[in-house]
């Protein structure tokens, strides 16, 4: 069994040759329980299908890595360079360790880590985290897409939709 947060987290990682397969798989897993997430992921897949992997990677880099306004780091979105971000990073690293989520080359507050973490937190803690931290950060990220034609907007809208569900109730398992 895979959890939907873990599946979505994979979609926020740097694209490789299997990226569109992961988008399709996540959409299929979400279709019944999270139809809005699936709808957004279907749009993403439609917009990206047929593009070479190198083009997806360049778009990802321009969108998320070179554009601080759309950085996928929750702490950056909430605190910028304030000292509070350092405390947030330490807390996230501790949570990842406690819940057996390995860090990648990304910082511990990156959505690729935090979405799988939401799967493993106690429901009330996950609900609070989604409402207080992850949701507001994604909302700020989405503001960077105003007036721009970028398919990754659909991915962030899917994440936002998932976080709204999560903020209201526990995420449930989906089959892998």
C-alpha positions as CSV (number, residue, x, y, z in Angstrom):
1,X,0.0,0.0,0.0
2,X,1.3,3.4,-0.8
3,X,0.0,6.7,0.6
4,X,-1.2,9.5,-1.5
5,X,1.3,12.0,0.1
6,X,4.2,9.8,-0.9
7,X,2.9,9.5,-4.4
8,X,2.5,13.3,-4.7
9,X,5.9,13.9,-3.2
10,X,7.4,11.9,-6.0
11,X,5.8,14.3,-8.5
12,X,7.5,17.3,-6.9
13,X,11.0,15.8,-7.5
14,X,13.2,16.6,-10.5
15,X,11.6,14.9,-13.6
16,X,13.2,11.9,-15.1
17,X,12.2,9.4,-17.9
18,X,9.5,7.9,-15.7
19,X,8.0,11.2,-14.6
20,X,4.8,11.0,-16.7
21,X,4.3,7.4,-15.7
22,X,4.3,8.6,-12.0
23,X,1.9,11.3,-12.8
24,X,-0.5,8.8,-14.5
25,X,-0.1,6.3,-11.6
26,X,-0.8,9.0,-9.0
27,X,-3.8,10.2,-10.9
28,X,-5.2,6.6,-11.2
29,X,-4.6,6.1,-7.4
30,X,-6.4,9.3,-6.6
31,X,-9.3,9.0,-9.1
32,X,-11.9,7.6,-6.8
33,X,-11.1,9.2,-3.5
34,X,-9.6,12.5,-4.6
35,X,-11.2,13.4,-8.0
36,X,-10.0,17.0,-8.0
37,X,-6.4,15.9,-7.5
38,X,-6.8,13.4,-10.4
39,X,-8.4,16.1,-12.6
40,X,-5.4,18.4,-12.0
41,X,-2.9,15.7,-12.6
42,X,-4.6,14.7,-15.9
43,X,-4.2,18.3,-17.1
44,X,-0.6,18.2,-16.1
45,X,0.0,15.0,-18.0
46,X,-1.8,16.3,-21.1
47,X,0.3,19.5,-21.1
48,X,3.6,17.6,-20.6
49,X,3.0,14.6,-22.7
50,X,5.2,14.5,-25.8
51,X,7.8,16.9,-24.4
52,X,11.4,15.5,-24.2
53,X,12.6,14.8,-20.6
54,X,15.3,17.6,-21.0
55,X,12.5,20.1,-21.7
56,X,10.6,19.0,-18.6
57,X,13.8,19.2,-16.5
58,X,14.5,22.7,-17.8
59,X,10.9,23.9,-17.1
60,X,11.1,22.3,-13.6
61,X,14.4,24.1,-12.9
62,X,13.1,27.5,-14.2
63,X,9.9,27.1,-12.2
64,X,11.0,25.8,-8.8
65,X,14.8,26.0,-8.5
66,X,15.7,29.4,-10.1
67,X,12.5,31.2,-8.9
68,X,12.6,31.8,-5.2
69,X,9.0,32.9,-5.2
70,X,8.0,29.4,-6.2
71,X,10.6,27.5,-4.2
72,X,9.2,24.1,-3.0
73,X,10.7,24.7,0.5
74,X,7.8,25.3,3.0
75,X,10.1,27.1,5.5
76,X,11.3,29.5,2.9
77,X,7.8,30.3,1.9
78,X,6.7,31.0,5.4
79,X,9.8,32.6,7.0
80,X,12.2,33.6,4.2
81,X,15.6,34.2,5.7
82,X,14.4,34.7,9.2
83,X,15.8,32.8,12.1
84,X,12.5,31.0,12.5
85,X,13.2,29.1,9.3
86,X,16.3,27.5,10.9
87,X,14.1,26.3,13.8
88,X,11.6,24.9,11.3
89,X,14.3,23.1,9.3
90,X,15.6,21.5,12.5
91,X,12.1,20.4,13.5
92,X,11.4,19.0,10.1
93,X,14.7,17.1,10.1
94,X,13.7,15.6,13.4
95,X,10.3,14.7,12.2
96,X,11.7,13.0,9.1
97,X,14.1,11.0,11.2
98,X,11.4,10.0,13.7
99,X,9.1,8.8,10.9
100,X,11.7,7.0,8.8
101,X,11.6,9.3,5.9
102,X,15.1,9.5,4.3
103,X,16.3,12.9,3.2
104,X,17.4,13.5,-0.3
105,X,19.6,16.3,-1.7
106,X,16.7,18.6,-0.9
107,X,16.4,20.4,2.4
108,X,14.1,18.8,5.0
109,X,11.3,21.4,4.5
110,X,11.0,20.6,0.8
111,X,7.5,19.3,-0.2
112,X,9.1,16.1,-1.5
113,X,9.7,15.3,2.1
114,X,6.8,16.9,3.8
115,X,4.0,15.3,1.8
116,X,5.1,11.8,2.7
117,X,5.6,12.9,6.3
118,X,1.9,13.9,6.4
119,X,1.1,10.3,5.6
120,X,2.9,9.1,8.7
121,X,1.9,11.8,11.3
122,X,-0.9,11.2,13.7
123,X,-4.1,12.4,12.0
124,X,-4.6,15.4,14.3
125,X,-1.0,16.5,14.0
126,X,-1.1,16.0,10.2
127,X,-4.3,18.0,10.0
128,X,-2.7,20.9,12.0
129,X,0.5,20.8,9.9
130,X,-1.4,20.9,6.6
131,X,-3.5,23.8,7.8
132,X,-0.8,25.8,9.5
133,X,2.3,25.2,7.4
134,X,2.0,23.3,4.1
135,X,-1.3,24.8,2.9
136,X,-0.3,28.5,3.3
137,X,3.1,27.8,1.8
138,X,1.6,26.2,-1.3
139,X,-0.9,29.1,-1.6
140,X,2.1,31.5,-1.7
141,X,3.8,29.3,-4.4
142,X,0.7,29.4,-6.5
143,X,0.6,33.2,-6.4
144,X,3.9,33.0,-8.5
145,X,1.9,31.5,-11.4
146,X,-0.5,34.4,-11.8
147,X,-0.7,35.4,-15.4
148,X,1.8,32.7,-16.5
149,X,1.3,29.7,-18.7
150,X,3.1,26.9,-16.8
151,X,1.9,23.3,-16.6
152,X,3.4,22.8,-13.1
153,X,0.7,25.1,-11.9
154,X,-1.7,22.1,-12.2
155,X,0.7,20.1,-10.0
156,X,0.6,22.7,-7.3
157,X,-3.2,23.0,-7.6
158,X,-3.4,19.2,-7.1
159,X,-1.1,19.5,-4.0
160,X,-3.3,22.3,-2.7
161,X,-6.4,20.3,-3.2
162,X,-4.9,17.4,-1.4
163,X,-3.8,19.6,1.5
164,X,-7.3,21.0,1.8
165,X,-8.7,17.5,2.2
166,X,-5.9,16.7,4.6
167,X,-6.5,19.8,6.7
168,X,-10.1,18.7,7.1
169,X,-9.5,15.0,7.7
170,X,-7.0,12.2,7.7
171,X,-5.5,11.1,4.4
172,X,-6.4,7.6,3.6
173,X,-4.3,4.9,2.0
174,X,-4.5,4.2,-1.7
175,X,-3.3,1.0,-3.4
176,X,0.0,1.1,-5.2
